[in-house]
Amino acid sequence: MAVTAADFSLAFLAGAQQALQEKITKIQEKDLPRFQRPDENLPDNQRITEAACGILTVFRYLFRYLYLDDLIFFDPQYINPDLVFQKIQDGIKDFNILIAVLSDPYSDDTTLKTIVIWANNAQIKLSERPASCQDYLNRAASAAWRGGHPKTFNELKKAGAVIREDLNVSQEAFSLNAQKQKLNLELLDACKEGKLEKAQTAITLGANVDSMDLRDSENHTALGWAAEGGHTAIVQKLIAKGALNGHFAVNLAIKKGHTETVRAFIDSIANDIEKKVCRMNALIAACGMGKTKLALTLINDGANVNGFFNGTTALIEAAKYDQTNTVLALLNCNANVKTKDQFGYTALRYAKQDHYEETALALINEGRA
């Protein structure tokens, strides 16, 4: 029997499921997505559609658990194996941690000396993997410059790091960088702790509102920390100062169900059309995560409960992730159970295929009403 496109799609689905299993083995209380293998008697185009929907669900779970769920710890090895830094002294396990140490003005001499050992090893390996080793050295030197570590910077330069000709490498520049980084860290800590006055002071003294917290595996910005903690007043302050990456930050607030913080993001948008889009996007995301209170608030604020956004609806997203309480709340808001997504599937179809019995029953009962 010849291998068809549908067979290939199904094989890819199996591989995706296996990869997913390896990445979320720490999840005990949640079942993996369950799929019904497409009937081999169906036409190829229908089998491909079935398989493609299954693949999409796999990667939706992959994104949800790997990036948006606290049940999975961040591991750079899952993202790009080439970034994994060799284990050396003092617990420096990967290149991301190395960059964080170099960018931190408070790093001690012992730790920095360990990085020089790494740089010398990298210099030896330049002949083996010249492109990647050179990139590592260059990035490390830039981080040392930002962190205000002139001695380590010069050692990295000796090891082969290429430095921009226009880069100010005077002692005064390093001192100024260290001072700026300390202010940035104060701002990041204030946003994480929800201390508005401390955050305002750091900003007034010159902290960068878009600085990234390299000490954290997620590399949160100040806005990200404030959003995740639900510190609405700080979020408003940062937005007023021009903080960027609001789309990522608002998703952190949605994940935690911080209603007022999400509203602050939406209210900060001047364009009415963009504001409407942002509100719908937040509604879809909130329903998929089971944030019922937030979803109802967004609907009361004007989000269309039956709005079709990015190929789906709020009810379909809630059903996909077995958010029964959210499904019931949406049904009470007159959500349409018959609406189909971009693949032609209803909320009930998703609930049935993944054996979400309570969610499916709620949808069936609504259909009979």
C-alpha atoms as one frame of an Amber mdcrd trajectory, in Angstrom:
protein
   0.000   0.000   0.000   1.439   3.401  -0.996   2.162   5.967   1.703  -0.256
   8.867   1.355  -0.068  12.423   2.627  -2.523  11.454   5.336  -0.222   8.644
   6.491   2.653  11.123   6.705   0.497  13.551   8.691  -0.474  10.806  11.107
   3.155   9.800  11.557   4.047  13.412  12.265   1.232  13.565  14.811   2.621
  10.511  16.600   6.065  12.113  16.739   4.649  15.357  18.058   2.773  13.492
  20.788   5.957  11.692  21.804   7.896  14.953  21.966   5.136  16.480  24.044
   5.207  13.537  26.444   8.921  14.034  27.051   8.408  17.704  27.864   5.504
  17.460  30.300   6.328  14.320  32.249   6.103  16.398  35.435   2.390  16.956
  34.920   0.600  14.319  36.984  -2.941  15.578  37.388  -3.546  16.390  33.715
  -4.005  13.908  30.910  -2.323  14.388  27.577  -4.577  15.292  24.682  -6.300
  12.190  23.421  -6.988  11.784  19.750  -9.125   9.432  17.754  -7.132   8.027
  14.859  -8.839   9.010  11.603 -10.750   6.208   9.945  -8.594   4.636   7.202
 -11.689   4.294   5.026 -12.182   8.054   4.867 -10.995  10.014   1.812  -7.395
  11.250   2.059  -8.366  14.918   2.251 -10.602  14.232   5.248  -7.929  12.121
   6.952  -5.407  14.925   6.476  -7.832  17.427   7.992  -8.362  15.173  11.016
  -4.626  14.669  11.477  -3.813  18.351  11.019  -6.300  19.326  13.721  -4.679
  16.794  16.012  -1.234  18.233  15.321  -2.493  21.736  16.029  -3.878  20.584
  19.368  -0.546  18.977  20.275   1.366  22.181  19.695  -1.300  24.204  21.447
  -0.721  22.038  24.529   3.022  22.285  23.989   2.873  26.089  24.003   0.422
  26.181  26.899   2.438  23.956  29.234   5.966  24.810  28.184   5.614  28.585
  28.167   2.487  29.521  30.091   2.180  27.000  32.901   4.106  26.939  36.166
   3.987  23.138  36.191   6.902  23.083  33.748  10.249  24.572  34.628  12.068
  26.474  31.900  14.955  24.557  30.368  16.987  26.077  27.506  17.779  22.545
  26.339  14.206  22.259  25.075  14.531  25.436  23.061  17.931  25.189  21.397
  20.471  22.481  22.329  23.309  24.545  20.821  22.860  27.135  23.568  23.578
  24.624  26.320  26.762  25.712  28.041  29.184  23.079  29.361  28.922  22.492
  33.080  31.820  24.205  34.770  32.640  25.468  38.228  30.375  27.328  40.640
  27.091  26.068  39.224  27.174  27.896  35.906  25.168  25.379  33.881  24.254
  27.083  30.650  25.002  30.078  28.512  21.871  31.963  29.566  23.001  31.843
  33.194  26.477  32.956  32.142  25.024  36.014  30.403  22.947  36.800  33.495
  26.062  36.662  35.703  28.011  38.945  33.369  25.160  41.460  33.153  24.805
  41.612  36.944  26.890  44.424  38.504  26.799  42.560  41.823  28.550  39.400
  40.537  31.580  38.499  42.637  35.150  38.027  41.397  35.179  34.271  42.012
  32.226  33.707  39.698  33.661  36.026  37.066  36.979  34.135  37.131  35.044
  30.981  36.305  33.733  32.697  33.198  37.284  33.509  32.138  38.011  29.769
  32.355  35.065  29.175  30.041  36.332  31.873  27.655  39.727  30.212  27.420
  38.079  26.870  26.690  35.906  28.531  24.060  39.010  30.001  22.462  40.428
  26.496  22.081  37.189  25.326  20.470  37.040  28.161  17.964  38.661  25.883
  15.402  36.054  23.176  15.995  32.902  25.319  15.916  34.069  28.785  14.923
  30.671  30.399  14.276  28.947  29.373  17.505  31.994  29.889  19.751  32.646
  33.323  18.276  29.017  34.296  18.827  29.171  33.117  22.461  32.325  35.123
  23.125  30.918  38.270  21.498  27.684  38.076  23.458  29.545  37.377  26.698
  31.774  40.417  26.195  28.735  42.623  25.516  27.132  41.355  28.725  30.307
  42.099  30.712  30.305  45.612  29.284  26.671  46.147  30.287  27.341  44.770
  33.759  30.318  47.066  34.300  33.056  44.420  34.601  36.126  45.850  32.792
  38.579  43.149  33.905  36.375  40.309  32.714  35.561  42.251  29.564  39.261
  42.511  28.709  39.799  38.814  29.429  36.982  37.909  27.060  38.450  40.209
  24.462  41.832  38.438  24.827  40.030  35.116  24.398  38.791  36.210  20.981
  35.655  38.299  21.484  35.141  40.856  18.718  34.146  44.292  20.016  32.477
  47.119  18.121  34.945  49.859  17.302  32.597  52.588  18.538  32.060  50.937
  21.936  33.101  53.181  24.832  35.432  51.029  26.952  36.679  53.729  29.305
  36.640  53.162  33.057  33.972  55.864  33.335  31.759  53.974  30.865  32.022
  50.773  32.896  31.209  52.620  36.104  28.199  54.265  34.470  26.983  50.923
  33.100  27.251  49.321  36.533  25.258  52.179  38.031  22.562  51.861  35.356
  22.338  48.104  35.806  21.912  48.502  39.557  19.020  50.879  38.933  17.527
  48.445  36.442  17.716  45.631  38.995  16.103  47.867  41.620  13.259  48.576
  39.205  12.845  44.897  38.348  12.764  43.914  42.024  10.271  46.696  42.796
   7.977  45.494  40.010   8.272  41.909  41.178   7.523  42.872  44.786   4.783
  45.360  43.911   6.513  48.354  45.507   5.243  51.385  43.596   7.303  54.043
  45.393  10.523  52.074  44.907   9.702  51.605  41.221   9.001  55.327  40.775
  12.322  56.228  42.419  14.286  53.869  40.162  12.586  55.271  37.055  13.225
  58.852  38.164  16.929  58.071  38.662  17.198  56.654  35.148  16.272  52.968
  35.213  15.391  51.493  31.819  11.693  50.547  31.852  12.386  47.910  29.191
  15.310  46.238  30.976  15.189  42.435  31.102  15.667  40.383  34.251  18.361
  37.963  33.091  18.451  36.477  36.590  15.110  34.879  35.807  14.837  31.991
  33.343  11.913  33.698  31.593  13.866  36.953  31.144  10.902  39.037  32.328
  10.882  42.759  31.760   9.817  45.164  34.490   6.393  45.295  32.845   6.233
  41.509  32.782   6.941  41.207  36.516   4.356  43.869  37.366   1.748  42.248
  35.132   2.325  38.759  36.478   2.038  40.021  40.044  -1.125  41.984  39.330
   0.487  45.270  40.377  -1.826  47.475  38.355  -0.537  50.856  39.515   3.020
  49.927  38.525   1.802  48.617  35.166   0.095  51.927  34.492   3.251  53.822
  35.474   5.458  51.733  33.169   3.050  52.054  30.240   2.962  55.822  30.751
   6.774  55.803  30.554   6.642  53.958  27.239   7.385  50.372  28.304   7.277
  47.951  25.375   6.302  44.290  24.920   2.834  44.846  26.338   1.398  41.909
  24.384   3.554  39.399  26.255   3.005  41.143  29.589  -0.781  41.207  29.280
  -0.732  37.453  28.631   1.057  36.991  31.953  -1.698  38.980  33.654  -4.369
  36.906  31.880  -2.713  33.683  32.966  -2.850  34.794  36.599  -6.397  36.109
  36.248  -5.530  39.685  37.266  -8.685  41.357  36.009  -7.859  44.983  36.800
  -4.343  44.655  35.404  -5.675  43.294  32.118  -8.169  46.145  31.965  -5.327
  48.615  32.546  -3.504  47.258  29.492  -6.633  47.515  27.360  -7.558  50.986
  28.619  -4.088  52.258  27.728  -4.762  51.675  24.012  -5.853  54.892  22.313
  -7.137  53.438  19.040 -10.676  52.066  19.456 -10.210  49.313  16.879  -6.962
  48.116  18.458  -8.613  48.251  21.866 -11.469  46.064  20.622  -9.011  43.562
  19.137  -7.004  43.447  22.356 -10.145  42.851  24.417 -11.240  39.984  22.161
  -7.766  38.450  22.258  -7.817  38.647  26.050 -11.267  37.027  26.169 -10.181
  34.093  23.994  -7.027  33.557  26.069  -8.860  33.883  29.385 -11.445  31.288
  28.367  -8.767  28.828  27.295  -7.106  29.218  30.691 -10.322  28.954  32.669
 -10.231  32.507  34.029 -13.997  32.825  34.292 -14.174  36.047  36.327 -11.858
  37.807  33.909 -13.809  36.509  30.914 -17.113  37.786  32.302 -15.565  41.184
  33.045 -14.295  41.468  29.476 -17.730  40.564  28.138 -19.318  43.211  30.364
 -16.727  45.678  29.053 -17.840  45.045  25.495 -16.146  41.883  24.209 -18.480
  39.884  21.962 -19.155  36.505  23.565 -19.732  35.051  20.085 -16.961  36.985
  18.398 -14.892  35.037  15.859 -11.241  35.874  16.451  -8.135  34.189  15.014
 -10.251  31.341  13.734 -11.981  30.485  17.003 -14.432  31.662  19.678 -14.365
  31.984  23.443 -16.634  28.953  23.899 -14.551  26.753  21.600 -11.328  27.677
  23.429 -12.907  26.913  26.799 -14.108  23.537  25.524 -10.722  22.657  24.018
  -9.078  22.912  27.438 -11.924  21.354  29.442 -12.753  24.554  31.312 -16.227
  23.414  32.351 -17.025  26.325  34.671 -16.025  28.812  32.004 -18.129  26.970
  29.429 -21.162  27.169  31.736 -20.583  30.885  32.345 -20.313  31.555  28.602
 -23.487  29.597  27.953 -25.247  31.792  30.512 -24.074  34.749  28.416 -25.792
  33.210  25.370 -22.684  31.783  23.715 -23.626  29.953  20.509 -22.880  26.211
  20.776 -23.288  25.702  17.029 -20.511  28.071  15.926 -17.617  26.337  14.151
 -13.955  27.273  14.144 -11.666  27.640  11.126 -11.451  23.840  10.815 -15.203
  23.372  10.889 -15.283  22.007  14.443 -17.710  23.037  17.187 -16.975  23.302
  20.906 -18.836  20.004  21.418 -16.646  18.273  18.828 -13.500  19.194  20.745
 -14.983  18.179  24.089 -16.042  14.804  22.725 -12.794  13.958  20.966 -10.781
  14.586  24.139 -13.370  12.824  26.353 -14.170  15.865  28.469 -17.418  14.400
  29.752 -18.682  17.242  31.977 -17.896  19.896  29.394 -19.501  17.838  26.635
 -22.618  17.251  28.734 -22.984  20.983  29.412 -22.793  21.701  25.696 -25.221
  18.912  24.824 -27.747  20.134  27.365 -27.490  23.663  25.999 -28.087  22.339
  22.485 -31.279  20.642  23.626 -32.619  23.736  25.404
